[in-house]
Amino acid sequence: MTQSPATPLPPPKERRRLRDAAGLTQAQLAARVGVSRATVRAWETGRTTPLGRRREAYARLLAEFDATASRHRTAPGEDQDLDPAPVPAPAAAVSLEKEHTRANTTAQASEPTLTPAPTPRAVPDPTPLTAAQAFDALYAFCAPALVRQTYLLTGRRELARESVERAFQQAWDRWPEVAVDRDPAGWVRAAAYEYALSPWHRFRPRYRHPEPPPASPSHRALLDVLMDLPPSYRRTLLLYDGVGLDLPETAAETEASTRAAASRLLRAREAVTTRLPDLADPPTLHRRLAELASTERLRAARPPTVRASSERRARFWTRAAIAFTITLISATTLSLRTAPTRYEPPVPPGETVQGVPPRSAPGPLSEEALELREALRGAAESGPERLLPTPG
């Protein structure tokens, strides 16, 4: 039995160009194919490749986009519709991925969201952006939603802001690497989550006491359920049902296998459903997570402030390393100058010589010696007069 060859697809950059030429956003294209917006983003960056029916539907859409663009190039005066005919979504399969597709489709109509809203693309400027401008654009696009996500991950407002700022400081320190990454937003998100879930925060005095809970009882109950989950389960649930990543992407970001990520997700959903039965439906859970995150007044710092903090921290550690190196060199030089230039053997301890009696100290006087001493002392005082020499 032979397997039919896969439908050919254009390169990732060409896929994105065709979608932009058709005037569609990633969310609109995802709705037509029947996947999430994160999946379309992964297809356009080359991180993943569609398979099966989704590949065929995606290839048909791209072919229609290409044909429409070709007709416009050949007949610029002809008024034609840029939107191709809708392609029916593939049949639903009983899997976590299809559940997430229904969740994203339902959640698109709701106002609050955990992911950055797609913005209309402007006409590309021939002038290239500087590093600071590119960083500021990434920060303005990702930071507000990332602060809300980190709040759901930690339950602490200050820690959420600090984690996002620290993640972007690391991104600015390693900007040449982050700028060429396939998914800079995913890079920053992973760094923020890792810092937020660090176990060392429990030893900090400012994080030993709990923060005030949300005002709404339903939001407070949901946040309590999330905080009772293990950190790995909480992160998997937030990435899949909150952010909207696919299962392979969630597994890759949490550094786990797909099977392990699916198990964590199912156990986390079971724990949430046990205490909150009304959240058994994934679209409802997604909506409630978005509402909980949007009710908090969480604002991130300005991009210039984050860049200045990153540069100040880099200068501090550079100066500390230079000072430590100078101290080490000075100590080594001092040791070389004061150390002896030749070997001097130590003086051996004294040894007992055989045949020579040890020196003994005088002991106490006897009674006879005491009487003799007294007699000699008395005679010296009353002895004969001084003898004088006389001529003979």
C-alpha positions in Angstrom: 0.0 0.0 0.0 1.5 3.3 -1.0 1.0 6.6 0.7 -0.1 9.7 -1.3 2.5 12.4 -1.4 1.9 15.5 0.8 0.5 18.6 -0.7 3.4 21.0 -1.6 3.5 24.2 0.4 5.4 27.5 -0.3 8.3 28.6 2.0 7.3 30.1 5.4 8.1 33.7 4.2 6.0 33.2 1.1 3.0 31.9 3.2 3.1 35.1 5.3 3.4 37.3 2.2 0.4 35.6 0.6 -1.7 36.1 3.7 -0.8 39.8 3.9 -1.6 40.2 0.2 -5.0 38.7 0.8 -5.6 41.2 3.7 -6.2 38.6 6.3 -4.9 38.5 9.9 -3.5 35.3 11.5 -6.7 34.9 13.5 -8.9 35.2 10.4 -6.8 32.6 8.5 -6.9 30.3 11.6 -10.7 30.5 11.7 -10.9 29.4 8.1 -8.5 26.5 8.4 -9.9 25.5 11.8 -6.8 25.9 14.0 -5.6 28.5 16.5 -3.8 31.7 15.7 -0.7 30.4 17.4 -0.7 27.4 15.0 -0.8 29.8 12.0 2.0 31.8 13.5 4.1 28.6 13.9 3.4 27.6 10.2 4.5 31.0 9.0 7.7 31.1 11.0 8.6 27.5 10.0 8.5 26.1 13.6 5.9 23.5 12.6 4.5 22.0 9.4 0.8 21.2 8.8 -0.2 17.6 8.2 -3.2 15.8 6.8 -6.4 17.6 6.1 -5.2 20.8 7.5 -2.2 20.8 5.2 -4.6 20.4 2.2 -6.9 23.1 3.4 -4.0 25.5 4.1 -2.4 24.7 0.7 -5.8 25.4 -1.1 -6.1 28.8 0.6 -2.5 29.8 -0.2 -3.1 28.7 -3.8 -6.2 30.9 -4.0 -4.3 33.8 -2.5 -1.6 33.4 -5.1 -4.1 33.2 -7.9 -5.9 36.3 -6.7 -2.7 38.2 -6.5 -1.7 37.1 -10.0 -5.0 38.3 -11.4 -4.5 41.7 -9.8 -1.0 41.9 -11.2 -2.2 41.0 -14.8 -5.4 43.1 -14.7 -4.9 46.0 -12.2 -8.0 47.8 -13.3 -10.4 44.9 -12.7 -12.2 45.0 -9.4 -12.0 41.6 -7.8 -12.6 40.2 -4.4 -9.5 39.5 -2.3 -11.3 37.1 0.0 -11.3 33.5 -1.3 -14.2 31.2 -0.9 -14.4 29.8 2.6 -12.9 26.3 3.0 -14.9 24.0 5.4 -13.0 23.1 8.5 -11.9 19.5 8.8 -14.0 17.0 10.8 -13.7 17.2 14.5 -11.5 14.6 16.2 -11.7 13.5 19.8 -8.4 15.0 20.9 -7.0 17.8 23.0 -6.0 19.8 19.9 -9.6 19.9 18.5 -11.0 20.9 21.9 -8.6 23.8 21.9 -9.7 24.8 18.4 -13.3 25.0 19.6 -12.1 27.0 22.6 -10.3 29.5 20.4 -13.2 29.9 18.0 -15.6 30.7 20.9 -13.1 32.9 22.7 -12.5 35.1 19.7 -15.9 36.8 20.2 -15.2 37.7 23.9 -13.6 41.0 24.7 -10.9 40.1 27.3 -8.0 38.0 26.0 -4.7 36.8 27.3 -2.9 37.1 23.9 -2.0 40.3 22.2 -4.7 41.4 19.8 -3.7 41.3 16.1 -3.0 44.8 14.7 -3.4 45.8 11.1 -0.1 45.7 9.3 1.2 49.0 7.9 3.0 49.6 4.7 6.6 48.4 5.2 9.0 51.2 5.7 12.2 50.9 3.7 14.2 52.4 6.6 15.3 49.6 8.9 14.5 49.8 12.5 17.2 50.3 15.1 17.8 47.8 17.9 16.1 50.0 20.4 13.0 50.6 18.1 12.6 46.9 17.4 12.9 46.1 21.2 10.3 48.8 22.0 7.9 47.4 19.4 8.3 43.9 20.8 7.8 45.2 24.4 4.7 47.2 23.5 3.1 44.2 21.7 3.9 41.5 24.3 4.4 43.1 27.8 0.7 44.0 28.7 -0.6 40.5 27.9 2.5 38.8 29.4 2.0 40.6 32.8 -1.6 39.3 33.0 -0.4 35.8 32.1 2.3 35.8 34.8 -0.2 37.0 37.3 -2.3 33.9 36.7 0.9 31.9 37.0 2.0 33.3 40.4 -1.0 35.0 41.9 1.2 38.1 42.8 0.9 41.4 41.0 4.4 42.7 41.9 6.1 39.5 41.0 4.3 39.4 37.7 5.6 42.9 36.8 9.0 42.1 38.0 9.2 38.8 36.1 8.2 40.5 32.8 10.7 43.3 33.3 13.5 40.9 34.2 12.7 38.8 31.1 12.8 41.8 28.8 16.1 42.9 30.5 17.5 39.5 29.6 16.2 39.9 26.1 17.9 43.3 25.7 21.2 41.9 27.0 21.0 39.1 24.4 19.2 41.1 21.7 21.3 39.9 18.8 20.2 36.4 19.6 16.5 37.3 20.4 16.2 39.5 17.2 16.9 36.5 14.9 14.8 34.0 16.9 11.8 32.5 15.1 9.5 33.5 18.0 10.9 36.4 20.0 7.6 36.6 22.0 7.9 32.9 23.0 11.5 33.5 24.0 10.5 36.3 26.4 7.5 34.4 27.6 9.6 31.4 28.6 12.1 33.6 30.4 9.3 35.4 32.3 7.7 32.1 33.3 11.0 30.6 34.5 11.8 33.6 36.6 8.2 33.8 38.1 8.2 30.1 39.1 11.7 30.2 40.7 11.5 28.6 44.2 13.9 31.2 45.6 11.2 33.9 45.8 9.8 32.2 48.9 12.8 33.4 50.9 12.4 37.0 49.9 10.8 39.1 52.7 8.4 40.9 50.4 6.9 37.7 49.1 6.4 35.8 52.4 3.0 37.3 52.9 0.0 36.8 50.5 -1.3 39.7 48.5 -5.0 40.8 48.6 -7.2 38.4 46.6 -9.5 39.5 43.8 -12.7 41.2 44.8 -15.0 38.9 42.9 -15.8 35.6 44.7 -15.7 33.7 41.4 -12.4 35.1 40.4 -11.0 34.4 43.9 -12.2 30.8 43.7 -10.5 30.3 40.3 -7.3 31.9 41.5 -7.2 29.6 44.6 -7.7 26.6 42.4 -4.8 27.7 40.1 -2.5 28.3 43.0 -3.2 24.8 44.5 -2.0 23.2 41.2 1.6 22.1 40.9 3.7 24.7 39.0 4.2 22.4 36.0 0.4 21.7 35.7 -0.4 25.4 36.2 2.0 26.4 33.4 0.7 23.8 31.0 -2.9 24.8 31.6 -2.1 28.4 31.2 -0.2 27.9 27.9 -2.8 25.6 26.4 -6.2 26.9 27.6 -5.1 30.5 28.4 -2.5 31.6 25.8 -3.7 29.3 23.1 -0.7 27.2 22.1 -1.0 23.8 20.6 0.0 20.7 22.5 3.4 20.2 20.8 4.3 23.9 21.3 3.2 23.7 25.0 5.3 20.6 25.4 8.3 22.3 23.8 8.0 25.4 26.0 7.7 23.4 29.2 10.6 21.1 28.2 8.4 18.0 28.4 7.3 15.3 25.9 3.9 15.6 24.2 2.5 12.7 26.2 3.7 14.3 29.5 2.2 17.7 28.6 -1.1 16.0 27.7 -1.2 14.2 31.0 -0.5 17.4 32.9 -3.2 19.2 31.1 -5.8 16.5 31.7 -4.9 16.3 35.4 -5.0 20.1 35.7 -8.4 20.3 34.1 -9.7 17.5 36.3 -8.5 19.4 39.4 -10.2 22.6 38.2 -13.4 20.8 37.3 -13.5 19.0 40.7 -13.7 22.3 42.6 -15.4 24.4 39.9 -17.8 22.1 37.8 -19.0 25.0 35.7 -15.5 25.2 34.1 -15.6 21.8 32.6 -16.0 23.2 29.1 -12.6 24.4 27.7 -14.1 27.6 26.0 -15.6 28.6 29.4 -12.3 28.0 31.1 -10.5 30.1 28.6 -13.1 32.9 29.0 -12.9 32.8 32.8 -9.0 32.9 32.7 -9.2 36.0 30.4 -11.7 37.7 32.6 -9.6 37.0 35.8 -6.5 38.5 34.2 -8.3 41.5 32.7 -9.9 42.6 36.0 -6.5 43.4 37.6 -4.9 46.7 37.0 -1.5 45.5 35.8 0.7 47.9 34.0 4.2 47.3 32.8 7.0 49.8 32.9 8.0 51.9 29.9 10.4 50.3 27.3 13.1 53.0 27.9 13.0 52.3 31.6 13.5 48.5 31.0 16.4 49.1 28.6 18.0 51.6 31.0 17.7 49.1 33.9 19.2 46.3 31.8 22.1 48.5 30.8 22.6 49.6 34.4 22.6 46.0 35.6 25.1 45.0 32.9 27.4 47.9 33.9 27.2 46.8 37.6 28.1 43.2 36.9 30.9 44.2 34.5 32.4 46.5 37.1 32.0 43.8 39.8 33.8 41.3 37.5 36.6 43.8 36.8 37.0 44.6 40.6 37.1 40.9 41.4 39.7 40.3 38.7 41.9 43.2 40.0 41.6 41.9 43.6 42.6 38.4 42.5 45.6 39.8 40.5 46.7 42.0 43.4 46.6 39.1 45.9 48.5 36.9 43.5 51.2 39.6 43.0 51.5 40.2 46.7 51.9 36.4 47.4 54.7 36.2 44.7 56.5 39.2 46.2 56.4 38.1 49.8 57.0 34.4 49.2 60.6 33.0 49.9 62.7 32.5 46.9 64.5 29.4 48.3 63.6 26.5 50.4 64.5 26.7 54.1 64.1 23.5 56.0 62.4 23.8 59.4 64.5 23.4 62.6 64.1 19.9 63.9 62.9 19.5 67.5 65.5 18.6 70.2 66.5 15.0 70.9 67.6 13.4 74.1 71.3 12.4 74.1 72.0 9.0 75.7 74.6 9.0 78.6 74.3 12.6 79.7 72.3 13.2 82.8 69.6 15.8 82.4 70.1 19.1 84.0 68.4 19.2 87.4 67.3 22.3 89.3 68.4 22.9 93.0 66.1 21.4 95.4 65.0 22.6 98.9 67.8 23.0 101.6 67.9 20.6 104.5 67.9 21.6 108.1 71.7 21.3 108.4 72.2 23.4 105.3 69.9 26.0 106.7 71.9 26.1 110.0 75.2 26.4 108.2 73.8 29.3 106.1 72.7 31.1 109.1 76.1 30.6 110.8 78.0 31.8 107.8 75.9 34.9 107.6 76.4 35.7 111.3 80.1 35.2 111.1 80.4 37.6 108.2 78.9 40.3 110.3 81.0 39.8 113.5 84.2 38.5 112.0 87.7 39.7 112.6 88.6 43.3 111.7 90.0 44.2 108.4 93.6 43.2 108.0 96.0 45.9 107.0 99.4 45.3 105.4 102.4 46.5 107.4 106.0 47.0 106.2 108.2 44.1 107.3 
